[in-house]
Amino acid sequence: MYDVMNTYPLRENTADSLRAHSGRKLGEITTEALAAGELNGDDLRTHADTLRRQAEIARAGGYPQLASNLLRAAELTDVPNEEMLKIYETLRPERASYDELARLADYLETTFGARENAAFIREAADIYRERGLLRR
């Protein structure tokens, strides 16, 4: 087992093992590669593994809420941007019913394996109901 805290910051201490969402190694993402037209959008997106490693560091450092946020972000790296915008809109107060939020949670869990996000949305649905923030 490695010492999680000695890997922080990741870019300085483990850059050789970091990669973009596309799978390209971090060291290959350079301004020269960009100027040559060799990079695409997925080369500029964070890989889920990097976010999970950052979550380990946050947890080990005593920041459990940050760790949870990073784990949820890792789950969402495969969700297309257009869908993310729809999800964001759905989660705004008074935009969805309780059942719609429950279906959204189920969808994220079954389609993308996003269990942490699904649990978060289910919790939000309960809180929205308690506070009168569901669509009327």
Backbone as JSON Lines, residues from 0, in Angstrom:
{"i":0,"aa":"M","n":[0.85,-1.19,0.0],"ca":[0.0,0.0,0.0],"c":[0.89,1.25,0.0]}
{"i":1,"aa":"Y","n":[0.49,2.24,-0.75],"ca":[1.27,3.46,-0.83],"c":[0.72,4.51,0.13]}
{"i":2,"aa":"D","n":[1.55,5.49,0.45],"ca":[1.15,6.58,1.33],"c":[0.4,7.61,0.5]}
{"i":3,"aa":"V","n":[-0.9,7.66,0.68],"ca":[-1.77,8.53,-0.12],"c":[-1.32,9.98,-0.03]}
{"i":4,"aa":"M","n":[-0.98,10.43,1.15],"ca":[-0.65,11.85,1.33],"c":[0.65,12.23,0.6]}
{"i":5,"aa":"N","n":[1.54,11.29,0.39],"ca":[2.78,11.6,-0.32],"c":[2.59,11.69,-1.83]}
{"i":6,"aa":"T","n":[1.4,11.41,-2.32],"ca":[1.14,11.54,-3.74],"c":[0.6,12.93,-4.1]}
{"i":7,"aa":"Y","n":[0.28,13.73,-3.09],"ca":[-0.28,15.05,-3.33],"c":[0.84,16.08,-3.42]}
{"i":8,"aa":"P","n":[0.8,17.01,-4.35],"ca":[-0.16,17.11,-5.46],"c":[0.15,16.08,-6.56]}
{"i":9,"aa":"L","n":[-0.91,15.54,-7.11],"ca":[-0.8,14.46,-8.08],"c":[0.06,14.83,-9.28]}
{"i":10,"aa":"R","n":[-0.15,16.03,-9.82],"ca":[0.59,16.42,-11.03],"c":[2.09,16.43,-10.79]}
{"i":11,"aa":"E","n":[2.5,16.81,-9.61],"ca":[3.94,16.86,-9.31],"c":[4.51,15.5,-8.95]}
{"i":12,"aa":"N","n":[3.72,14.66,-8.3],"ca":[4.26,13.42,-7.75],"c":[3.88,12.15,-8.52]}
{"i":13,"aa":"T","n":[2.85,12.22,-9.33],"ca":[2.42,11.01,-10.05],"c":[2.0,11.31,-11.48]}
{"i":14,"aa":"A","n":[2.54,12.35,-12.05],"ca":[2.13,12.78,-13.4],"c":[2.26,11.67,-14.42]}
{"i":15,"aa":"D","n":[3.25,10.79,-14.25],"ca":[3.45,9.72,-15.22],"c":[2.31,8.71,-15.23]}
{"i":16,"aa":"S","n":[1.52,8.67,-14.17],"ca":[0.41,7.72,-14.12],"c":[-0.96,8.38,-14.35]}
{"i":17,"aa":"L","n":[-0.97,9.69,-14.51],"ca":[-2.24,10.4,-14.74],"c":[-2.57,10.4,-16.23]}
{"i":18,"aa":"R","n":[-3.87,10.36,-16.51],"ca":[-4.3,10.4,-17.91],"c":[-5.59,11.19,-18.02]}
{"i":19,"aa":"A","n":[-5.85,11.62,-19.22],"ca":[-7.07,12.36,-19.51],"c":[-8.23,11.4,-19.7]}
{"i":20,"aa":"H","n":[-9.41,11.92,-19.83],"ca":[-10.59,11.09,-20.06],"c":[-10.43,10.24,-21.31]}
{"i":21,"aa":"S","n":[-9.7,10.75,-22.27],"ca":[-9.46,10.03,-23.53],"c":[-8.52,8.84,-23.35]}
{"i":22,"aa":"G","n":[-7.79,8.82,-22.24],"ca":[-6.78,7.8,-22.01],"c":[-5.38,8.3,-22.31]}
{"i":23,"aa":"R","n":[-5.28,9.46,-22.92],"ca":[-3.96,10.03,-23.24],"c":[-3.23,10.38,-21.95]}
{"i":24,"aa":"K","n":[-1.93,10.08,-21.9],"ca":[-1.14,10.4,-20.71],"c":[-1.01,11.91,-20.56]}
{"i":25,"aa":"L","n":[-0.99,12.34,-19.31],"ca":[-0.93,13.77,-19.02],"c":[0.27,14.43,-19.68]}
{"i":26,"aa":"G","n":[1.4,13.75,-19.71],"ca":[2.6,14.32,-20.31],"c":[2.48,14.56,-21.81]}
{"i":27,"aa":"E","n":[1.52,13.91,-22.45],"ca":[1.31,14.08,-23.88],"c":[0.4,15.27,-24.21]}
{"i":28,"aa":"I","n":[-0.18,15.85,-23.18],"ca":[-1.08,16.98,-23.38],"c":[-0.27,18.26,-23.21]}
{"i":29,"aa":"T","n":[0.2,18.76,-24.32],"ca":[1.08,19.93,-24.32],"c":[0.52,21.01,-25.23]}
{"i":30,"aa":"T","n":[1.08,22.19,-25.09],"ca":[0.67,23.27,-25.99],"c":[1.08,22.95,-27.42]}
{"i":31,"aa":"E","n":[2.19,22.23,-27.57],"ca":[2.64,21.83,-28.9],"c":[1.63,20.88,-29.55]}
{"i":32,"aa":"A","n":[1.14,19.92,-28.76],"ca":[0.15,18.97,-29.28],"c":[-1.14,19.7,-29.63]}
{"i":33,"aa":"L","n":[-1.5,20.68,-28.82],"ca":[-2.69,21.47,-29.1],"c":[-2.52,22.26,-30.4]}
{"i":34,"aa":"A","n":[-1.37,22.94,-30.54],"ca":[-1.1,23.74,-31.74],"c":[-1.07,22.86,-32.99]}
{"i":35,"aa":"A","n":[-0.64,21.61,-32.84],"ca":[-0.57,20.7,-33.99],"c":[-1.92,20.06,-34.3]}
{"i":36,"aa":"G","n":[-2.95,20.37,-33.49],"ca":[-4.27,19.81,-33.72],"c":[-4.39,18.36,-33.31]}
{"i":37,"aa":"E","n":[-3.51,17.9,-32.43],"ca":[-3.49,16.5,-32.02],"c":[-4.42,16.2,-30.84]}
{"i":38,"aa":"L","n":[-4.99,17.21,-30.24],"ca":[-5.83,17.01,-29.05],"c":[-7.29,17.2,-29.38]}
{"i":39,"aa":"N","n":[-8.13,16.51,-28.63],"ca":[-9.58,16.71,-28.77],"c":[-10.17,17.02,-27.39]}
{"i":40,"aa":"G","n":[-11.44,17.22,-27.34],"ca":[-12.11,17.6,-26.09],"c":[-11.88,16.61,-24.95]}
{"i":41,"aa":"D","n":[-11.89,15.32,-25.26],"ca":[-11.68,14.32,-24.21],"c":[-10.26,14.34,-23.66]}
{"i":42,"aa":"D","n":[-9.32,14.9,-24.41],"ca":[-7.95,15.04,-23.91],"c":[-7.87,16.12,-22.84]}
{"i":43,"aa":"L","n":[-8.87,16.98,-22.79],"ca":[-8.87,18.09,-21.84],"c":[-9.82,17.85,-20.66]}
{"i":44,"aa":"R","n":[-10.41,16.68,-20.62],"ca":[-11.31,16.31,-19.53],"c":[-10.58,15.43,-18.53]}
{"i":45,"aa":"T","n":[-10.93,15.59,-17.27],"ca":[-10.31,14.79,-16.21],"c":[-10.81,13.36,-16.25]}
{"i":46,"aa":"H","n":[-9.93,12.43,-16.03],"ca":[-10.27,11.01,-15.97],"c":[-10.85,10.69,-14.59]}
{"i":47,"aa":"A","n":[-11.79,9.78,-14.55],"ca":[-12.43,9.38,-13.28],"c":[-11.41,8.88,-12.27]}
{"i":48,"aa":"D","n":[-10.38,8.17,-12.72],"ca":[-9.38,7.65,-11.8],"c":[-8.65,8.78,-11.07]}
{"i":49,"aa":"T","n":[-8.39,9.86,-11.76],"ca":[-7.72,11.0,-11.14],"c":[-8.6,11.58,-10.04]}
{"i":50,"aa":"L","n":[-9.88,11.71,-10.31],"ca":[-10.79,12.23,-9.29],"c":[-10.89,11.28,-8.1]}
{"i":51,"aa":"R","n":[-10.89,9.99,-8.37],"ca":[-10.92,9.02,-7.26],"c":[-9.66,9.11,-6.4]}
{"i":52,"aa":"R","n":[-8.53,9.29,-7.04],"ca":[-7.28,9.45,-6.28],"c":[-7.29,10.72,-5.46]}
{"i":53,"aa":"Q","n":[-7.83,11.79,-6.03],"ca":[-7.95,13.03,-5.27],"c":[-8.89,12.84,-4.08]}
{"i":54,"aa":"A","n":[-9.93,12.03,-4.28],"ca":[-10.86,11.75,-3.18],"c":[-10.15,11.0,-2.05]}
{"i":55,"aa":"E","n":[-9.29,10.05,-2.4],"ca":[-8.51,9.33,-1.38],"c":[-7.67,10.3,-0.57]}
{"i":56,"aa":"I","n":[-7.03,11.22,-1.26],"ca":[-6.18,12.2,-0.59],"c":[-7.01,13.09,0.33]}
{"i":57,"aa":"A","n":[-8.16,13.53,-0.17],"ca":[-9.03,14.39,0.65],"c":[-9.5,13.65,1.9]}
{"i":58,"aa":"R","n":[-9.9,12.41,1.74],"ca":[-10.36,11.62,2.88],"c":[-9.22,11.43,3.9]}
{"i":59,"aa":"A","n":[-8.04,11.07,3.39],"ca":[-6.89,10.88,4.27],"c":[-6.49,12.17,4.97]}
{"i":60,"aa":"G","n":[-6.74,13.29,4.32],"ca":[-6.42,14.6,4.9],"c":[-7.48,15.14,5.84]}
{"i":61,"aa":"G","n":[-8.56,14.38,6.0],"ca":[-9.6,14.81,6.93],"c":[-10.7,15.65,6.3]}
{"i":62,"aa":"Y","n":[-10.9,15.51,5.0],"ca":[-11.92,16.28,4.29],"c":[-12.94,15.33,3.65]}
{"i":63,"aa":"P","n":[-13.79,14.7,4.46],"ca":[-14.71,13.69,3.92],"c":[-15.74,14.26,2.96]}
{"i":64,"aa":"Q","n":[-16.2,15.5,3.18],"ca":[-17.19,16.09,2.26],"c":[-16.57,16.32,0.9]}
{"i":65,"aa":"L","n":[-15.35,16.82,0.87],"ca":[-14.65,17.03,-0.39],"c":[-14.44,15.69,-1.09]}
{"i":66,"aa":"A","n":[-14.07,14.67,-0.33],"ca":[-13.89,13.33,-0.9],"c":[-15.18,12.85,-1.55]}
{"i":67,"aa":"S","n":[-16.31,13.04,-0.88],"ca":[-17.6,12.63,-1.44],"c":[-17.91,13.39,-2.72]}
{"i":68,"aa":"N","n":[-17.63,14.68,-2.74],"ca":[-17.86,15.47,-3.95],"c":[-17.0,14.98,-5.11]}
{"i":69,"aa":"L","n":[-15.75,14.67,-4.83],"ca":[-14.85,14.17,-5.87],"c":[-15.28,12.8,-6.39]}
{"i":70,"aa":"L","n":[-15.78,11.95,-5.51],"ca":[-16.27,10.64,-5.94],"c":[-17.51,10.79,-6.82]}
{"i":71,"aa":"R","n":[-18.4,11.71,-6.46],"ca":[-19.57,11.94,-7.31],"c":[-19.14,12.49,-8.66]}
{"i":72,"aa":"A","n":[-18.16,13.38,-8.66],"ca":[-17.66,13.93,-9.93],"c":[-17.06,12.82,-10.79]}
{"i":73,"aa":"A","n":[-16.35,11.89,-10.17],"ca":[-15.76,10.77,-10.91],"c":[-16.84,9.95,-11.59]}
{"i":74,"aa":"E","n":[-17.95,9.74,-10.89],"ca":[-19.05,8.97,-11.47],"c":[-19.65,9.65,-12.7]}
{"i":75,"aa":"L","n":[-19.57,10.96,-12.74],"ca":[-20.23,11.71,-13.81],"c":[-19.34,11.96,-15.03]}
{"i":76,"aa":"T","n":[-18.11,11.48,-15.0],"ca":[-17.22,11.77,-16.13],"c":[-17.68,11.14,-17.43]}
{"i":77,"aa":"D","n":[-18.48,10.08,-17.36],"ca":[-18.96,9.44,-18.59],"c":[-20.35,9.94,-19.02]}
{"i":78,"aa":"V","n":[-20.93,10.82,-18.25],"ca":[-22.24,11.36,-18.62],"c":[-22.02,12.47,-19.65]}
{"i":79,"aa":"P","n":[-22.65,12.38,-20.81],"ca":[-22.48,13.42,-21.83],"c":[-22.88,14.8,-21.31]}
{"i":80,"aa":"N","n":[-22.19,15.82,-21.8],"ca":[-22.44,17.19,-21.34],"c":[-23.9,17.62,-21.49]}
{"i":81,"aa":"E","n":[-24.5,17.25,-22.61],"ca":[-25.9,17.63,-22.84],"c":[-26.81,17.05,-21.75]}
{"i":82,"aa":"E","n":[-26.54,15.81,-21.37],"ca":[-27.34,15.19,-20.3],"c":[-27.05,15.85,-18.97]}
{"i":83,"aa":"M","n":[-25.81,16.23,-18.74],"ca":[-25.47,16.91,-17.49],"c":[-26.26,18.21,-17.35]}
{"i":84,"aa":"L","n":[-26.4,18.93,-18.43],"ca":[-27.17,20.18,-18.38],"c":[-28.64,19.91,-18.06]}
{"i":85,"aa":"K","n":[-29.2,18.85,-18.62],"ca":[-30.58,18.47,-18.31],"c":[-30.72,18.07,-16.84]}
{"i":86,"aa":"I","n":[-29.75,17.33,-16.35],"ca":[-29.77,16.92,-14.94],"c":[-29.71,18.14,-14.04]}
{"i":87,"aa":"Y","n":[-28.81,19.04,-14.36],"ca":[-28.68,20.28,-13.58],"c":[-30.0,21.04,-13.55]}
{"i":88,"aa":"E","n":[-30.62,21.16,-14.7],"ca":[-31.9,21.88,-14.78],"c":[-32.97,21.16,-13.95]}
{"i":89,"aa":"T","n":[-33.0,19.85,-14.01],"ca":[-33.98,19.07,-13.26],"c":[-33.81,19.23,-11.76]}
{"i":90,"aa":"L","n":[-32.58,19.4,-11.31],"ca":[-32.3,19.5,-9.88],"c":[-32.57,20.88,-9.29]}
{"i":91,"aa":"R","n":[-32.83,21.85,-10.13],"ca":[-33.15,23.18,-9.6],"c":[-34.49,23.12,-8.86]}
{"i":92,"aa":"P","n":[-34.62,23.87,-7.78],"ca":[-35.88,23.85,-7.01],"c":[-37.1,24.13,-7.89]}
{"i":93,"aa":"E","n":[-38.16,23.38,-7.61],"ca":[-39.47,23.51,-8.26],"c":[-39.46,23.15,-9.75]}
{"i":94,"aa":"R","n":[-38.46,22.4,-10.21],"ca":[-38.39,21.99,-11.61],"c":[-38.84,20.56,-11.83]}
{"i":95,"aa":"A","n":[-38.91,19.76,-10.74],"ca":[-39.25,18.35,-10.9],"c":[-40.11,17.88,-9.74]}
{"i":96,"aa":"S","n":[-40.88,16.85,-10.01],"ca":[-41.66,16.2,-8.95],"c":[-40.76,15.21,-8.22]}
{"i":97,"aa":"Y","n":[-41.26,14.7,-7.13],"ca":[-40.52,13.69,-6.37],"c":[-40.27,12.47,-7.25]}
{"i":98,"aa":"D","n":[-41.29,12.03,-7.98],"ca":[-41.15,10.85,-8.84],"c":[-40.14,11.09,-9.96]}
{"i":99,"aa":"E","n":[-40.12,12.29,-10.52],"ca":[-39.14,12.59,-11.57],"c":[-37.71,12.53,-11.03]}
{"i":100,"aa":"L","n":[-37.51,13.03,-9.81],"ca":[-36.19,12.96,-9.2],"c":[-35.8,11.51,-8.91]}
{"i":101,"aa":"A","n":[-36.76,10.72,-8.47],"ca":[-36.49,9.3,-8.21],"c":[-36.12,8.59,-9.51]}
{"i":102,"aa":"R","n":[-36.82,8.91,-10.6],"ca":[-36.5,8.3,-11.9],"c":[-35.11,8.74,-12.38]}
{"i":103,"aa":"L","n":[-34.76,10.0,-12.14],"ca":[-33.44,10.5,-12.51],"c":[-32.36,9.74,-11.74]}
{"i":104,"aa":"A","n":[-32.58,9.53,-10.46],"ca":[-31.61,8.77,-9.65],"c":[-31.46,7.35,-10.18]}
{"i":105,"aa":"D","n":[-32.58,6.72,-10.48],"ca":[-32.54,5.36,-11.03],"c":[-31.79,5.33,-12.36]}
{"i":106,"aa":"Y","n":[-32.05,6.3,-13.21],"ca":[-31.4,6.39,-14.52],"c":[-29.88,6.5,-14.37]}
{"i":107,"aa":"L","n":[-29.43,7.4,-13.51],"ca":[-27.99,7.57,-13.32],"c":[-27.34,6.3,-12.77]}
{"i":108,"aa":"E","n":[-28.06,5.65,-11.87],"ca":[-27.51,4.44,-11.26],"c":[-27.44,3.29,-12.26]}
{"i":109,"aa":"T","n":[-28.5,3.09,-13.02],"ca":[-28.53,1.95,-13.94],"c":[-27.74,2.2,-15.22]}
{"i":110,"aa":"T","n":[-27.77,3.41,-15.73],"ca":[-27.12,3.71,-17.01],"c":[-25.62,3.95,-16.86]}
{"i":111,"aa":"F","n":[-25.24,4.65,-15.79],"ca":[-23.84,5.05,-15.64],"c":[-23.17,4.46,-14.4]}
{"i":112,"aa":"G","n":[-23.9,3.68,-13.62],"ca":[-23.33,3.12,-12.4],"c":[-23.02,4.18,-11.36]}
{"i":113,"aa":"A","n":[-23.73,5.29,-11.42],"ca":[-23.47,6.43,-10.54],"c":[-24.27,6.3,-9.24]}
{"i":114,"aa":"R","n":[-23.86,5.35,-8.41],"ca":[-24.58,5.06,-7.17],"c":[-24.54,6.22,-6.17]}
{"i":115,"aa":"E","n":[-23.38,6.85,-6.05],"ca":[-23.26,7.97,-5.1],"c":[-24.16,9.14,-5.52]}
{"i":116,"aa":"N","n":[-24.18,9.43,-6.82],"ca":[-25.04,10.51,-7.32],"c":[-26.51,10.15,-7.16]}
{"i":117,"aa":"A","n":[-26.85,8.9,-7.41],"ca":[-28.24,8.46,-7.23],"c":[-28.67,8.64,-5.79]}
{"i":118,"aa":"A","n":[-27.83,8.25,-4.85],"ca":[-28.16,8.41,-3.43],"c":[-28.29,9.88,-3.08]}
{"i":119,"aa":"F","n":[-27.43,10.71,-3.64],"ca":[-27.46,12.15,-3.4],"c":[-28.77,12.75,-3.91]}
{"i":120,"aa":"I","n":[-29.21,12.33,-5.1],"ca":[-30.45,12.85,-5.67],"c":[-31.66,12.36,-4.87]}
{"i":121,"aa":"R","n":[-31.63,11.13,-4.43],"ca":[-32.73,10.62,-3.59],"c":[-32.83,11.4,-2.29]}
{"i":122,"aa":"E","n":[-31.68,11.7,-1.71],"ca":[-31.66,12.51,-0.49],"c":[-32.19,13.91,-0.78]}
{"i":123,"aa":"A","n":[-31.77,14.48,-1.9],"ca":[-32.26,15.8,-2.29],"c":[-33.77,15.79,-2.5]}
{"i":124,"aa":"A","n":[-34.29,14.74,-3.1],"ca":[-35.74,14.64,-3.32],"c":[-36.49,14.66,-1.99]}
{"i":125,"aa":"D","n":[-35.98,13.95,-1.01],"ca":[-36.6,13.96,0.31],"c":[-36.56,15.35,0.94]}
{"i":126,"aa":"I","n":[-35.43,16.01,0.82],"ca":[-35.29,17.36,1.38],"c":[-36.17,18.35,0.63]}
{"i":127,"aa":"Y","n":[-36.22,18.22,-0.7],"ca":[-37.1,19.09,-1.49],"c":[-38.54,18.93,-1.04]}
{"i":128,"aa":"R","n":[-38.94,17.68,-0.79],"ca":[-40.32,17.43,-0.35],"c":[-40.56,18.09,1.02]}
{"i":129,"aa":"E","n":[-39.64,17.91,1.95],"ca":[-39.76,18.5,3.28],"c":[-39.84,20.02,3.23]}
{"i":130,"aa":"R","n":[-39.1,20.63,2.34],"ca":[-39.02,22.1,2.27],"c":[-39.94,22.72,1.23]}
{"i":131,"aa":"G","n":[-40.76,21.92,0.59],"ca":[-41.69,22.45,-0.41],"c":[-41.01,22.95,-1.67]}
{"i":132,"aa":"L","n":[-39.95,22.29,-2.09],"ca":[-39.19,22.73,-3.24],"c":[-39.45,21.88,-4.5]}
{"i":133,"aa":"L","n":[-40.41,20.97,-4.42],"ca":[-40.78,20.17,-5.59],"c":[-41.71,20.98,-6.49]}
{"i":134,"aa":"R","n":[-41.78,20.56,-7.77],"ca":[-42.68,21.24,-8.7],"c":[-44.11,21.08,-8.2]}
{"i":135,"aa":"R","n":[-44.86,22.15,-8.27],"ca":[-46.25,22.14,-7.79],"c":[-47.22,21.92,-8.92]}
